[in-house]
Amino acid sequence: MNTRARRTDAANVQNKIIGKNLRFIRHCRKMTLERLAAAAGCRYQQIGKYELGVDQMSAYRVLQLSQILKCKLMALEDFLIIRNYDLSNIFFLRYKNTGAIINSGKIPTNK
């Protein structure tokens, strides 16, 4: 049952989707709750609440976590990411020599 007055059922569903995607992407990055929380400047319990959909994230926190995890912002909100395991489309990768950011799963080789 929803005990918070301002939260609708649709908001609760969206919180759970974002939380599941956050946990999935964090596991793909092999990052612990503690490391992610330290990088975000909050406690690991708070990240756990976000992942379970108990607490609602602010827009700033969603942006901050997507930057820390180096993924696209929409990857946290898309409910098909986990189902399709489409990792090549969600991560930002860096060229080794230039530091330039690319957003595809393929890294060009230097010849």
Helices and strands as residue ranges (DSSP letters): H 9-28, H 33-40, H 44-52, H 59-68, H 73-77, H 81-84, G 87-89, E 93-94, E 101-102
